[in-house]
Amino acid sequence: MLNDHLNLAGLVGINPLRGPNADDFGVRFPPLSDAYDLELRMRAHQAWKKYEFNRRLHEGVYAFVAGPSYETRAECRMLRTLGADLVGMSTVPEIIVARHSGIRVLAFSLVTNKAVLDSSVRGDNSTIQEMNKKKLDEFLSKGRANHEEVLEQGKKAASDMVQFVKGLVDDMY
């Protein structure tokens, strides 16, 4: 569950609110220091306890990057240093527009792969000197993001999330 975000694309000028402001939707510079509604997050934690999922509900900071590629090892370490708990290529522009429009926000992101935080292996590393191409590929593939695996993890968690969100909405209304 998101409680804050790092809008890295926004820091370099990619922002859904650029251009003329539509005053009917909201103020020119909407505050985002409370973008993720605390009351809704509290209710979500309470609702989560009713289910016996094989995953935990973690609350944290989402880093938005433009994509469409997975992050490098160095980028993952940088994002972690900046305070990111997870990284994705969506969600934040929609949050910004929602808050601009005065909509309360509760946001979830499904973590489907772990970031590789280890430094890249140097070419002069003695461990790899005797490895052939196949062994090097195996060595480097540990932790590498794989789009098929990401999609598979999403499918596995989909039913849990549907059940949870339905229950959460039912509890609210």
DANOR-V528962 format. One record per residue. N is the residue number from 1. RES is the residue in one letter. OMEGA is omega in whole degrees, 0 to 359 (* if undefined). Layout:
[[N,RES,OMEGA] [N,RES,OMEGA]]
This chain:
[[1,M,182] [2,L,173] [3,N,177] [4,D,178] [5,H,171] [6,L,182] [7,N,184] [8,L,177] [9,A,179] [10,G,180] [11,L,178] [12,V,172] [13,G,178] [14,I,185] [15,N,183] [16,P,181] [17,L,178] [18,R,180] [19,G,181] [20,P,180] [21,N,172] [22,A,184] [23,D,178] [24,D,181] [25,F,181] [26,G,183] [27,V,183] [28,R,182] [29,F,183] [30,P,176] [31,P,179] [32,L,181] [33,S,177] [34,D,186] [35,A,185] [36,Y,189] [37,D,183] [38,L,179] [39,E,179] [40,L,177] [41,R,178] [42,M,179] [43,R,180] [44,A,177] [45,H,179] [46,Q,180] [47,A,182] [48,W,182] [49,K,181] [50,K,185] [51,Y,179] [52,E,180] [53,F,176] [54,N,178] [55,R,180] [56,R,175] [57,L,180] [58,H,177] [59,E,183] [60,G,186] [61,V,180] [62,Y,175] [63,A,179] [64,F,174] [65,V,187] [66,A,181] [67,G,5] [68,P,173] [69,S,176] [70,Y,186] [71,E,173] [72,T,177] [73,R,181] [74,A,178] [75,E,177] [76,C,179] [77,R,178] [78,M,181] [79,L,177] [80,R,178] [81,T,179] [82,L,178] [83,G,180] [84,A,174] [85,D,178] [86,L,185] [87,V,177] [88,G,184] [89,M,181] [90,S,171] [91,T,187] [92,V,177] [93,P,179] [94,E,178] [95,I,181] [96,I,180] [97,V,178] [98,A,180] [99,R,175] [100,H,182] [101,S,178] [102,G,181] [103,I,174] [104,R,186] [105,V,167] [106,L,187] [107,A,176] [108,F,174] [109,S,181] [110,L,179] [111,V,185] [112,T,177] [113,N,180] [114,K,177] [115,A,174] [116,V,183] [117,L,178] [118,D,176] [119,S,174] [120,S,179] [121,V,178] [122,R,180] [123,G,180] [124,D,179] [125,N,183] [126,S,181] [127,T,187] [128,I,188] [129,Q,183] [130,E,182] [131,M,173] [132,N,183] [133,K,181] [134,K,180] [135,K,178] [136,L,178] [137,D,178] [138,E,181] [139,F,183] [140,L,183] [141,S,181] [142,K,178] [143,G,181] [144,R,177] [145,A,180] [146,N,187] [147,H,179] [148,E,178] [149,E,178] [150,V,179] [151,L,180] [152,E,179] [153,Q,177] [154,G,179] [155,K,181] [156,K,184] [157,A,187] [158,A,183] [159,S,177] [160,D,182] [161,M,177] [162,V,179] [163,Q,181] [164,F,183] [165,V,176] [166,K,180] [167,G,179] [168,L,180] [169,V,178] [170,D,180] [171,D,182] [172,M,186] [173,Y,*]]
